[in-house]
Amino acid sequence: MTTREFGVNVNTRAPLLYPEDYSVPALLDLGVAAERLGFDSVWAGDNYFSTARFECIAVLSGIAARTARVKLGTACLIAPLRNTIWLAVGWATLDQLSGGRTILNMCVGGGIKEAGGVHFSNEFQAAGVDYRKRGHVLADQIRVLRALWTDKEVNYASEFHTLRGVRLETRPAQAPCPPIWIASNPQIFGVGSRQADEMMKRVGTLADGWMSAAASPAEYRRYLAMVRDHAARAGRDPRSLRAAYQMTITVDPDRSRARREGLEFVNRYYHTDFPTIEGSLWERDPFGTPEECRDHIFEMMDAGVETFCFRFAARHQLRQVELFSQEVLPSLRKAAA
């Protein structure tokens, strides 16, 4: 039986956008509130400076110290920008601090101008990573992370890593290692069919789960089928891979107000100037009444989503989470039962 889980992105960029309404300590408070209100997980995003924010592992560590039940994940961590061994140590530390509650959801980074991607290549230049090879780097990092967390001694040589006799004593609480997911969004980046297939193959052969964003139900269903097909070809159980989706959402009894607030948020967030939500790539997600949001989430559930990460596009984060927990979450729980 499919289990459905519902989580909250604490929005580590929002304190830079709305410091007067969402302080840095409020990031931690929102994680605590998510647990109290019955959500299953808490998530944090990642970036250097193209869409600047507070660092995700540090924020999740703070939330880990103040919660006991919710899972803690990244949505998503741009792995190629990070040294792989330091990432292994840092994530293992977080997994230990949280008592084994983490999900390491990683991505290659980059993107189109409409998703704030205009400065992404500069981030890779600053990190000394070839932007064109970031997909291959990510795949290699997953292999290295698993080896570091499970092998007594690691000897590994590739284009991107050379490890000789490396012994990593800092191990995660989860054995053999925390779930490793890959986040990717071929539907919004204009990639060709061959590249999209390569992206889905990477997930199906290497990851424990897949997260996407800004997808219609039809798009999500299509790419999830590709992931599971590649998993089966690799001799894996396709249903063992978790299907996840980060939904950008604004809930308000007044539909027009929800759409205005959502538009203002995404334009600030991504340095864009869309005139309407309908004219943006975020039009695939719901900005409207609780009933509209609920119905759209049901459509995504029908498309195969098992884990939802809700990123609220609003100035007042806690107010959104509380409204959602009162007006939408109970219906989702009932449908998932």
C-alpha positions as CSV (number, residue, x, y, z in Angstrom):
1,M,0.0,0.0,0.0
2,T,1.3,3.4,-1.0
3,T,2.0,5.7,2.0
4,R,1.6,9.5,1.5
5,E,3.7,12.0,3.4
6,F,3.4,15.7,3.6
7,G,6.2,18.1,4.5
8,V,7.0,21.8,4.7
9,N,9.9,23.7,3.1
10,V,11.0,26.2,5.8
11,N,12.1,28.5,3.0
12,T,15.7,29.5,3.9
13,R,15.6,32.3,1.3
14,A,12.5,34.1,2.7
15,P,14.4,35.8,5.6
16,L,16.4,37.7,3.0
17,L,13.3,38.6,1.1
18,Y,11.1,39.5,4.0
19,P,13.3,40.1,7.0
20,E,10.6,42.2,8.7
21,D,8.1,39.3,8.6
22,Y,10.3,36.1,8.6
23,S,13.4,36.3,10.8
24,V,16.2,33.7,10.8
25,P,15.1,32.3,14.2
26,A,11.6,31.8,12.6
27,L,13.2,29.2,10.3
28,L,13.6,27.0,13.3
29,D,10.3,27.9,14.7
30,L,8.6,26.9,11.5
31,G,10.2,23.5,11.6
32,V,8.9,23.0,15.2
33,A,5.5,24.2,14.1
34,A,5.4,21.8,11.2
35,E,6.0,18.9,13.6
36,R,3.4,20.2,16.0
37,L,0.8,20.6,13.3
38,G,1.2,17.0,12.1
39,F,3.4,17.3,9.0
40,D,5.8,14.4,8.3
41,S,8.9,16.2,7.1
42,V,10.8,19.5,7.0
43,W,12.9,20.6,4.0
44,A,15.4,23.3,3.2
45,G,16.8,24.5,-0.1
46,D,20.3,25.3,-1.2
47,N,22.3,27.9,-3.2
48,Y,25.4,30.0,-3.1
49,F,24.4,33.4,-4.3
50,S,22.2,33.2,-7.4
51,T,19.1,32.9,-5.2
52,A,20.9,33.5,-1.8
53,R,19.7,31.9,1.4
54,F,20.9,30.5,4.7
55,E,22.8,27.2,4.5
56,C,20.6,24.1,4.5
57,I,22.6,21.7,6.6
58,A,23.1,24.2,9.4
59,V,19.4,25.1,9.4
60,L,18.3,21.5,9.5
61,S,20.7,20.8,12.3
62,G,19.0,23.5,14.3
63,I,15.6,22.0,13.6
64,A,16.9,18.5,14.4
65,A,17.8,19.8,17.9
66,R,14.2,21.0,18.5
67,T,12.2,18.2,17.0
68,A,11.8,14.5,17.6
69,R,9.7,13.0,14.8
70,V,9.7,14.8,11.4
71,K,12.1,13.7,8.7
72,L,14.7,16.3,7.6
73,G,15.5,16.7,3.9
74,T,17.0,19.0,1.3
75,A,15.0,20.3,-1.5
76,C,17.4,20.2,-2.9
77,L,21.2,20.3,-2.2
78,I,23.4,21.2,-5.1
79,A,26.0,18.5,-4.6
80,P,28.5,19.4,-7.3
81,L,29.2,22.7,-5.6
82,R,30.4,20.8,-2.5
83,N,33.4,18.8,-1.6
84,T,32.2,15.2,-1.5
85,I,34.1,14.1,1.6
86,W,33.0,17.2,3.6
87,L,29.5,16.5,2.5
88,A,29.8,12.9,3.7
89,V,31.0,14.1,7.1
90,G,28.5,16.9,7.4
91,W,25.5,14.8,6.4
92,A,26.5,11.9,8.6
93,T,26.7,14.4,11.5
94,L,23.2,15.7,10.8
95,D,21.9,12.1,10.6
96,Q,23.4,11.3,14.0
97,L,22.1,14.6,15.6
98,S,18.6,13.8,14.3
99,G,18.6,10.2,15.3
100,G,18.5,8.9,11.7
101,R,15.7,11.1,10.3
102,T,17.4,12.6,7.2
103,I,16.8,12.3,3.4
104,L,19.7,13.6,1.3
105,N,18.0,14.9,-1.8
106,M,20.5,16.2,-4.3
107,C,20.5,17.9,-7.7
108,V,22.9,19.2,-10.3
109,G,21.9,22.9,-10.0
110,G,21.6,25.2,-12.9
111,G,18.6,26.2,-14.9
112,I,16.9,28.6,-17.1
113,K,16.5,32.4,-16.6
114,E,12.9,32.1,-15.6
115,A,13.9,29.8,-12.7
116,G,16.6,32.1,-11.4
117,G,19.3,30.2,-13.3
118,V,20.9,33.2,-15.0
119,H,23.7,33.3,-12.4
120,F,24.1,29.6,-11.8
121,S,27.1,29.1,-14.0
122,N,28.9,31.8,-11.9
123,E,28.4,29.7,-8.9
124,F,30.1,26.7,-10.5
125,Q,32.9,28.9,-11.7
126,A,33.4,30.1,-8.1
127,A,33.4,26.5,-6.9
128,G,35.9,25.4,-9.5
129,V,33.5,22.9,-11.1
130,D,32.9,22.4,-14.8
131,Y,29.2,23.5,-15.3
132,R,28.9,21.3,-18.3
133,K,29.9,18.1,-16.4
134,R,27.8,18.7,-13.3
135,G,25.5,15.7,-14.0
136,H,28.4,13.4,-14.2
137,V,29.9,14.9,-11.1
138,L,26.6,14.2,-9.2
139,A,26.5,10.6,-10.3
140,D,30.1,10.1,-9.2
141,Q,29.4,11.8,-5.8
142,I,26.5,9.3,-5.1
143,R,28.9,6.4,-5.6
144,V,31.5,8.0,-3.4
145,L,29.1,8.9,-0.6
146,R,27.8,5.3,-0.5
147,A,31.3,3.9,-0.4
148,L,32.4,6.4,2.3
149,W,29.5,5.5,4.5
150,T,29.6,1.7,4.1
151,D,33.2,0.6,3.3
152,K,35.9,0.2,5.9
153,E,38.4,1.7,3.5
154,V,37.7,3.5,0.2
155,N,40.0,3.3,-2.8
156,Y,38.3,5.1,-5.7
157,A,39.5,6.7,-8.9
158,S,37.5,8.6,-11.5
159,E,37.6,11.8,-13.5
160,F,36.3,13.7,-10.4
161,H,37.5,11.8,-7.4
162,T,40.7,10.1,-6.3
163,L,40.6,8.5,-2.9
164,R,43.4,6.2,-1.7
165,G,42.9,4.4,1.6
166,V,40.3,6.8,2.9
167,R,38.7,5.7,6.2
168,L,35.7,7.7,7.2
169,E,34.8,7.0,10.8
170,T,32.0,9.5,10.9
171,R,29.1,7.3,9.9
172,P,25.4,8.2,9.7
173,A,22.9,6.7,12.1
174,Q,20.9,5.1,9.3
175,A,22.4,1.9,8.0
176,P,23.8,1.3,5.5
177,C,23.2,5.0,4.8
178,P,20.5,7.7,4.6
179,P,18.2,7.7,1.6
180,I,19.8,9.5,-1.3
181,W,17.3,11.1,-3.7
182,I,17.9,13.0,-6.9
183,A,15.8,16.1,-7.8
184,S,15.4,17.0,-11.5
185,N,12.9,18.9,-13.6
186,P,13.3,18.1,-17.3
187,Q,9.8,19.4,-18.1
188,I,10.8,23.1,-17.4
189,F,14.3,23.2,-18.8
190,G,13.7,22.5,-22.5
191,V,15.9,19.5,-22.6
192,G,15.7,17.1,-25.6
193,S,14.4,13.5,-25.3
194,R,17.9,12.0,-25.1
195,Q,19.0,14.3,-22.3
196,A,15.7,13.8,-20.4
197,D,16.2,10.0,-20.7
198,E,19.8,10.3,-19.3
199,M,18.4,12.4,-16.4
200,M,15.8,9.8,-15.5
201,K,18.3,6.9,-16.0
202,R,20.5,8.6,-13.4
203,V,17.7,8.5,-10.9
204,G,16.5,5.0,-11.7
205,T,19.9,3.4,-11.5
206,L,21.5,5.4,-8.6
207,A,18.9,7.0,-6.3
208,D,16.5,5.9,-3.6
209,G,13.9,8.5,-4.7
210,W,13.0,11.3,-7.2
211,M,11.7,14.7,-6.5
212,S,10.5,17.1,-9.2
213,A,8.9,20.6,-9.2
214,A,6.8,22.8,-11.5
215,A,5.3,19.8,-13.3
216,S,1.7,19.1,-14.5
217,P,0.2,15.8,-13.5
218,A,0.7,14.5,-17.0
219,E,4.4,15.6,-17.0
220,Y,5.0,14.1,-13.6
221,R,3.4,10.8,-14.5
222,R,5.4,10.5,-17.7
223,Y,8.8,11.1,-16.1
224,L,8.1,8.9,-13.1
225,A,7.3,6.1,-15.5
226,M,10.7,6.7,-17.1
227,V,12.5,6.5,-13.7
228,R,10.8,3.3,-12.8
229,D,11.5,1.8,-16.2
230,H,15.2,2.5,-15.8
231,A,15.1,1.1,-12.3
232,A,13.6,-2.2,-13.6
233,R,16.2,-2.4,-16.4
234,A,18.9,-2.1,-13.7
235,G,17.4,-5.0,-11.8
236,R,16.0,-2.8,-9.1
237,D,12.4,-2.9,-7.6
238,P,10.8,0.2,-9.3
239,R,8.4,0.7,-6.4
240,S,11.3,0.9,-3.9
241,L,12.1,4.4,-5.3
242,R,10.2,7.1,-3.5
243,A,8.2,9.5,-5.7
244,A,8.3,13.1,-4.4
245,Y,7.2,16.5,-5.5
246,Q,8.0,20.1,-4.3
247,M,4.9,22.2,-4.7
248,T,5.0,26.0,-4.7
249,I,1.7,27.0,-3.2
250,T,-0.2,30.0,-1.8
251,V,-3.4,29.3,0.1
252,D,-6.0,32.0,0.7
253,P,-9.8,32.0,0.9
254,D,-9.6,34.9,-1.6
255,R,-8.3,33.4,-4.9
256,S,-7.2,36.7,-6.4
257,R,-5.2,37.6,-3.3
258,A,-3.5,34.2,-3.3
259,R,-2.4,34.7,-6.9
260,R,-1.2,38.2,-6.3
261,E,0.8,37.2,-3.3
262,G,2.2,34.1,-5.0
263,L,3.3,36.2,-8.0
264,E,5.0,38.8,-5.9
265,F,6.9,36.1,-4.0
266,V,8.1,34.1,-7.0
267,N,9.2,37.3,-8.8
268,R,11.2,38.4,-5.8
269,Y,12.6,34.9,-5.2
270,Y,13.8,34.3,-8.8
271,H,14.6,37.9,-9.9
272,T,11.9,37.7,-12.5
273,D,9.1,40.0,-13.7
274,F,6.3,37.8,-14.7
275,P,3.1,39.8,-15.1
276,T,0.8,37.0,-14.0
277,I,1.2,33.5,-12.4
278,E,-0.5,32.2,-15.6
279,G,2.4,33.5,-17.6
280,S,5.1,31.9,-15.5
281,L,6.4,28.4,-15.3
282,W,4.9,28.2,-11.8
283,E,1.4,28.1,-13.2
284,R,1.5,24.4,-13.0
285,D,1.2,24.7,-9.2
286,P,-1.8,25.9,-7.2
287,F,-2.3,29.5,-6.0
288,G,-5.9,29.8,-4.7
289,T,-8.5,28.8,-2.3
290,P,-8.1,25.8,0.0
291,E,-10.5,23.8,-2.1
292,E,-8.5,24.6,-5.3
293,C,-5.2,23.7,-3.7
294,R,-6.6,20.4,-2.3
295,D,-8.0,19.4,-5.7
296,H,-4.7,20.0,-7.4
297,I,-2.8,18.0,-4.8
298,F,-5.3,15.2,-5.4
299,E,-4.4,15.3,-9.1
300,M,-0.7,15.0,-8.3
301,M,-1.4,12.1,-5.9
302,D,-3.2,10.4,-8.8
303,A,-0.1,11.1,-10.9
304,G,2.0,9.1,-8.5
305,V,3.4,11.5,-5.9
306,E,4.0,9.8,-2.6
307,T,5.9,12.6,-0.7
308,F,4.9,16.3,-0.9
309,C,7.2,19.1,0.1
310,F,5.1,22.3,0.2
311,R,6.9,25.5,-0.4
312,F,4.7,28.4,0.6
313,A,5.0,31.4,-1.7
314,A,4.0,34.0,0.9
315,R,5.4,36.7,3.1
316,H,3.9,35.2,6.3
317,Q,5.2,31.6,6.3
318,L,3.7,30.4,9.6
319,R,0.3,31.9,8.7
320,Q,0.3,29.8,5.5
321,V,1.4,26.6,7.2
322,E,-1.3,27.0,9.9
323,L,-4.0,27.7,7.3
324,F,-2.9,24.8,5.2
325,S,-2.9,22.5,8.2
326,Q,-6.4,23.5,9.1
327,E,-8.1,23.8,5.7
328,V,-6.2,21.3,3.4
329,L,-4.2,18.8,5.3
330,P,-7.1,17.0,7.0
331,S,-8.6,16.2,3.6
332,L,-5.2,14.9,2.4
333,R,-4.9,12.7,5.4
334,K,-8.3,11.2,4.9
335,A,-7.7,10.5,1.2
336,A,-4.3,8.9,2.0
337,A,-5.7,6.6,4.8
